[in-house]
Amino acid sequence: MPDRTNLIYRYDGSFDGLLTCVFESYARHETPDAILSPDEEQTMLFEARRIETDYVKSERVLRGVINRISPEAADFIRMAHLSCIFDRDRRILAFLKLGFEAGPGVMNRLADVRVNALMSGVRYLEREAHHYMGFVRFTEIDGVLASVIQPKNRVLPLIDPHFSDRFNAERFIIHDATHRCALMHMPGCSRIVAMDELRVTASSPRELQVQALWKRFHETIAVEGRLNPQLQRNNLPLRFRPQMTEFQPKEPAGKEIERYEEGAGRRLGAV
């Protein structure tokens, strides 16, 4: 019997929820035209079916991917689910159906659009995560380091090991404003939680001083005769800059900070 189409699956957006959708697609002999998470709008006038996450079913699908395709494929779809590729979840379903037929060799079918599209999405995810490992800027608020980012992909699981290792003894929050979640870390423990909003405003004189010095350093480190704006944009795309301290407008922060900068400048000049 051919698979039924003209149907939309809606699920909770989790990886286990997606695997439950895969299970239901096989069990019901259905190939949905779209698989939508809560933040995606329905644009087709098809019947929408709510798929409730079932961890038993998702575990069965995951074991099937590992055993019938490969552990590499299981890691690959987990990464693909973090990407911002268009029609991501339906593409993952199509990839898995191909993989269950082709076996481990599916990962080498780079000419197949069902594989290539996801490969491109994962590469973009990894590239953006690598950027954020260098572009995250923290502000200290009451002993907690806080930062807001606006990634296109869900990069928090990828950057968690980097920052949790580097700042293991600190308490910090990295808020993903795009996907309304946050990486929260305290010594020895980190987790990703839902968070709608986080306002980060420097208030202490010490933090304002540090930010003023960082901006001054950014202004003076460049060699004027060798400025290359195009190369800078290639290495540091414009969309990352609104959350970076050194690209914020330089505003007076009080006489105390001005005296601090002047004193620091004299000390550097003496050296």
C-alpha positions as MATLAB code, in Angstrom:
seq = 'MPDRTNLIYRYDGSFDGLLTCVFESYARHETPDAILSPDEEQTMLFEARRIETDYVKSERVLRGVINRISPEAADFIRMAHLSCIFDRDRRILAFLKLGFEAGPGVMNRLADVRVNALMSGVRYLEREAHHYMGFVRFTEIDGVLASVIQPKNRVLPLIDPHFSDRFNAERFIIHDATHRCALMHMPGCSRIVAMDELRVTASSPRELQVQALWKRFHETIAVEGRLNPQLQRNNLPLRFRPQMTEFQPKEPAGKEIERYEEGAGRRLGAV';
ca = [
       0.000    0.000    0.000;
       1.486    3.403   -0.967;
       2.255    5.870    1.788;
      -0.388    8.489    2.512;
       0.583   12.126    1.864;
      -1.231   15.492    2.111;
      -0.566   15.417    5.836;
       1.426   17.521    8.284;
       3.037   16.345   11.522;
       3.373   18.771   14.434;
       5.667   17.881   17.351;
       7.377   19.504   20.330;
      10.639   20.331   18.530;
      12.830   17.912   20.500;
      15.108   15.303   18.955;
      13.118   12.532   20.655;
       9.964   14.091   19.271;
      11.378   13.977   15.748;
      12.323   10.303   16.126;
       8.779    9.644   17.327;
       7.561   11.260   14.096;
       9.825    8.881   12.149;
       8.333    5.923   14.028;
       4.766    7.075   13.327;
       5.552    7.624    9.650;
       6.589    3.992    9.292;
       3.862    2.588   11.545;
       1.056    4.481    9.792;
       2.495    4.173    6.254;
       2.492    7.959    5.962;
       4.960   10.379    4.421;
       4.076   13.814    5.777;
       4.544   16.802    3.504;
       5.953   18.753    6.455;
       7.122   18.117   10.006;
       6.735   21.293   12.054;
       8.057   22.313   15.456;
       6.172   24.832   17.660;
       7.994   27.881   16.236;
       7.158   27.025   12.615;
       3.999   28.215   10.912;
       1.805   25.960    8.812;
       1.617   27.220    5.228;
      -0.196   24.275    3.607;
      -3.918   23.544    3.867;
      -3.397   19.919    4.797;
      -4.569   17.987    7.818;
      -2.234   18.499   10.780;
      -1.621   15.632   13.181;
      -0.116   16.201   16.602;
       2.627   13.664   17.393;
       3.283   13.331   21.110;
       6.845   12.479   22.077;
       7.211    8.821   23.074;
      10.653    7.950   24.453;
      10.157    4.216   23.908;
       9.422    4.773   20.225;
      12.252    7.266   19.802;
      14.702    4.836   21.410;
      13.595    2.096   19.007;
      14.214    4.381   16.035;
      17.620    5.462   17.362;
      18.684    1.841   17.889;
      17.512    1.082   14.364;
      19.623    3.915   12.953;
      22.708    2.713   14.841;
      22.260   -0.952   13.927;
      20.913   -0.730   10.381;
      22.784    2.357    9.178;
      25.660    3.351   11.486;
      26.517    5.179   14.727;
      27.924    7.915   12.495;
      24.487    8.370   10.905;
      22.902    8.672   14.364;
      25.335   11.462   15.294;
      24.763   13.057   11.891;
      20.978   13.350   12.237;
      21.373   14.682   15.771;
      23.596   17.444   14.392;
      21.280   18.037   11.437;
      18.397   18.566   13.860;
      20.327   21.516   15.359;
      20.749   23.179   11.969;
      18.595   25.890   10.406;
      18.300   24.212    7.003;
      14.950   24.752    5.274;
      12.466   21.888    5.715;
      14.999   20.257    8.040;
      12.865   17.621    9.744;
      11.233   16.297    6.587;
      14.700   16.094    5.025;
      15.921   14.061    8.006;
      12.995   11.664    7.533;
      13.841   11.308    3.825;
      17.509   10.678    4.700;
      16.583    7.962    7.202;
      14.291    6.209    4.737;
      17.142    6.170    2.237;
      19.549    5.002    4.941;
      17.367    2.099    6.031;
      17.416    0.914    2.411;
      21.077    1.628    1.575;
      22.758    0.879    4.906;
      26.060    2.459    6.033;
      26.934    3.524    2.492;
      24.311    6.262    2.621;
      26.835    8.616    4.245;
      28.943    8.485    1.070;
      26.109    9.375   -1.312;
      27.071   13.031   -1.499;
      25.499   13.443   -4.940;
      22.076   12.548   -3.552;
      20.170   15.688   -2.548;
      18.723   13.875    0.479;
      22.259   13.529    1.821;
      23.953   16.605    0.397;
      21.401   19.086    1.738;
      21.825   17.825    5.300;
      25.610   17.718    4.925;
      25.563   21.390    3.933;
      23.360   22.234    6.910;
      25.662   20.457    9.356;
      28.737   22.190    7.918;
      27.027   25.561    8.329;
      26.091   24.668   11.916;
      29.666   23.689   12.770;
      31.072   26.820   11.126;
      28.728   29.098   13.060;
      29.494   27.314   16.349;
      33.219   27.764   15.681;
      32.645   31.490   15.149;
      30.804   31.842   18.436;
      33.650   30.200   20.340;
      35.610   33.356   19.542;
      32.876   35.973   19.265;
      30.935   35.533   22.533;
      31.405   38.536   24.826;
      30.503   38.314   28.508;
      29.313   41.005   30.894;
      29.765   40.443   34.632;
      26.573   41.002   36.615;
      26.642   40.244   40.354;
      29.352   37.625   39.936;
      27.712   35.927   36.934;
      29.099   36.179   33.398;
      26.217   36.832   30.995;
      26.034   36.988   27.214;
      23.331   37.220   24.545;
      23.796   35.766   21.060;
      21.533   35.525   18.010;
      22.654   32.452   16.039;
      20.828   31.066   13.032;
      21.493   27.486   14.186;
      21.073   25.921   17.623;
      24.738   26.209   18.532;
      24.541   25.974   22.345;
      25.122   22.183   22.553;
      28.236   22.579   20.386;
      29.788   25.505   22.256;
      28.926   24.135   25.716;
      32.076   21.946   26.046;
      34.340   24.836   24.986;
      33.033   27.408   27.469;
      32.341   24.941   30.287;
      35.950   23.771   30.095;
      37.430   27.235   29.698;
      35.346   28.806   32.504;
      34.772   25.711   34.599;
      35.080   27.562   37.927;
      32.768   30.410   36.860;
      29.026   30.885   36.765;
      27.853   31.992   33.338;
      24.792   32.239   31.085;
      24.789   32.327   27.287;
      21.316   33.250   26.064;
      20.279   32.222   22.547;
      17.743   34.961   21.769;
      16.838   33.406   18.418;
      15.662   30.076   19.821;
      14.711   31.345   23.302;
      16.978   29.078   25.318;
      20.120   29.468   27.394;
      23.246   27.584   28.385;
      23.577   27.909   32.154;
      26.786   26.837   33.881;
      27.992   26.636   37.438;
      31.152   24.873   38.635;
      30.878   21.206   37.675;
      27.466   21.448   36.014;
      25.895   22.913   32.879;
      22.525   22.553   31.185;
      20.446   24.116   28.420;
      17.084   25.493   29.554;
      14.213   27.443   28.005;
      14.559   31.216   28.466;
      12.528   33.841   26.641;
      14.650   36.883   27.408;
      17.835   37.998   29.138;
      18.761   41.652   29.501;
      22.474   42.215   29.898;
      23.473   45.688   31.097;
      26.782   46.565   32.703;
      26.205   48.396   35.977;
      29.266   48.057   38.208;
      32.148   50.560   37.807;
      34.604   47.684   37.416;
      32.682   46.129   34.503;
      32.287   49.515   32.816;
      36.022   50.081   33.182;
      36.835   46.726   31.627;
      34.518   47.400   28.688;
      35.977   50.877   28.157;
      39.505   49.467   28.113;
      38.500   46.680   25.719;
      37.022   49.244   23.300;
      40.159   51.376   23.582;
      42.331   48.322   22.888;
      40.224   47.468   19.819;
      40.590   51.020   18.506;
      44.356   51.233   18.956;
      45.544   47.720   18.032;
      44.897   48.130   14.296;
      47.564   49.455   11.916;
      45.779   52.268   10.083;
      47.670   51.829    6.824;
      46.753   48.148    6.638;
      43.000   48.336    7.285;
      41.063   45.902    5.107;
      37.302   46.164    5.810;
      36.408   43.445    3.302;
      38.774   40.924    4.914;
      37.450   41.915    8.332;
      33.872   41.279    7.197;
      34.893   37.886    5.813;
      36.483   36.870    9.115;
      33.941   38.640   11.326;
      30.536   38.886    9.576;
      28.432   41.943   10.368;
      25.626   39.948   11.958;
      27.852   38.958   14.910;
      28.811   42.517   15.829;
      25.691   43.876   17.594;
      26.422   41.589   20.585;
      30.182   42.268   20.664;
      31.495   44.824   23.187;
      34.108   46.366   20.896;
      31.489   47.329   18.302;
      29.162   49.091   20.728;
      29.026   52.918   20.669;
      31.591   54.453   22.965;
      29.714   56.477   25.554;
      31.027   58.381   28.582;
      30.546   56.284   31.678;
      31.352   58.898   34.324;
      34.442   60.746   35.499;
      35.637   57.749   37.482;
      36.004   55.650   34.335;
      37.552   58.537   32.385;
      40.190   58.952   35.090;
      40.751   55.189   35.034;
      41.329   55.225   31.268;
      43.625   58.236   31.456;
      45.668   56.650   34.204;
      45.906   53.371   32.308;
      46.983   55.270   29.189;
      49.777   57.049   31.059;
      51.018   53.780   32.523;
      51.033   52.137   29.076;
      52.803   55.190   27.623;
      55.496   55.007   30.284;
      56.171   51.378   29.397;
];
